[in-house]
Amino acid sequence: MRLSAESERIVAATAGVVAEHAERITRTFYPDMFAAHPELLRVFNKANQAIGEQPQALAASVVAFAVQLLDPKAPDFGPVMGRIAHKHVSLGIKAPEYPIVGHHLLKAVKTVLGDAVTPEVAAAWDEVYWLFGCSLIAEEAKLYAMAGTDPDHPWREYRVVERFEESEDVFSLLLAPVRGEIPAHRTGQYVAIAVDLPNGERQPRQYTISSGPRGDSLRVTIKRVRGENGAPDGQVSGWLHENARPGTVLEVSQPCGDLVLEGSEGPLVLVSAGIGITPIAAIMEDLSRRQPDRPVWLFHADKSHGQHALYDSLRRQALAMTNIHTQAWYEQDAESAPTLRPALEGFMDLSGIDLPTDAVVFMCGPLQFMRHTRLALMDKGISSENIHYEVFGPDLWAQSPESNA
């Protein structure tokens, strides 16, 4: 996959300017597109738009893709491309929506950069977009086909079978399909749940399947988002917290996500913070059943033991394993926490812990936490290629210099 020679020359000459203004371009693009196509507001996460994460993620992704087209030695964009495709499929995004996005994105480039965007420059960046878009369309078509999902009807009805209160703001829902069987999924994947809100809006949100494959049901674990520093409370998590009870029917996507447990028997390090425990919980449930003797290091950081979601089930799974090493860090009341191993006060610190350099790492939590932890793991000799992560929300990882270390 390459740009034409003329487009490559133009993109190389203008990439710096586009990158410099990329976030401004995407902040112009989204309002313009939504004004012309308000139906797309039912697909995109309005909360991510409001706090600016979606524009940042799109800007970083397009620029990183263009850089790879120009420089074969640039970091491989394939993993990010795959992650985006999984997120798009979970939201039911379809191929006919790509021309809409492309039209308004190029329009925003012209608006922001003005006369610098000659017809030749516009054509070159249009070529970048369509190489980007066609790659995603192909990958998404494959994901839909593999799951047996009709892209025109991506949502299935599931009924809440049971509800479990995990902590003050965290709850789990056990879901079973109203018709048919649970689609095949891999440990660590997520689904999207779409909710019709009281104000008439429809909004989707993605939640990890926090259980291993069970055959007849799946469990999602949800944190009710409470607004801080003037930000509003989470619309969808709040609605689910108040309304999702046994018998409630929800619209759910096919399982998606590329942070999945493979069949290796080598050492495994599981790292999480806060609600990032959910994919780790799924992995632990699977390991305790299928690989109870596998060497595992389980590390978690949270505000307090009371806010450590899914702790009881994780404890049972850890006790069923023969070669597991656990450690928790709590910002508050660590000394009194009834954990398997005495909890430590403060933030996660791996500096004094020995880990095998050939370990595979799965981690999930706030972005800054994962960036810091990744560097700490690499300092211990673990290859960056063995460190895998899941981001809740738009993937801003590519904007970090640490991500390319």
Buried (B, 14 or more C-beta within 10 A) or exposed (E): EEBEEEBBBBBBEBBEBBBEBBBBBBBBBBEBBBEEBEEBBBBBBBBBBEBEBBBBBBBBBBBBBBBBBBEEEBBEBEBBBBBBBBBBBBBBBBBEBBEBBBBBBBBBBBBBBEEEBEEEBBBBBBBBBBBBBEBBBEBBBEBBEEBEBEBEEBBBEBBBBEBBEBBEBBBBBBBBBEEEEBBEBBBBBBBBBBBEEEEEEBBBBBBBBBBBBBEEBBBBBBBBBEEEEEEEEBBBBBBBBEEBEEEBEBBBBBBBBBBBBEEEEEBBBBBBBBBBBBBBBBBBBBBBEEBBEBBBBBBBBBEBBBBBBBBEBBBEBBEBBEEBBBBBBBEBEBEEBEBBEEBBEEEBBBEEBEBBEEBBBBBBBBBEBBBBBBEBBBEBEBEBEBBBBBBBBBBBBBBBEBBEE
